Amino acid sequence: MIDSWPTAIFSLGVLLVGGFLIALFAVATFGMRKAKLDAKQADDLRQLVRRFEQLAENTMEAQQRMATDLAELQARTTSIEQLLRTVE
């Protein structure tokens, strides 16, 4: 049991300082956790953007190849049509 007011005030002060330190530690821990989570989300977003850029590049290359192939097919079709007209 507490014998005097100074002892009670000191004990209350120690409890308050201890509680404050525990709260400060908890806030710091949650802050670090949030920072790590934010960094991971940013990294995931960067990876997603990289994958999207690669997909867009591959799509453009495929479209260019298809356009080239289509132009070649049109040229062949035209030459076949001309050949058929001369045969008639």
Long-range contacts (C-beta under 8 A, 24 or more apart in sequence): none
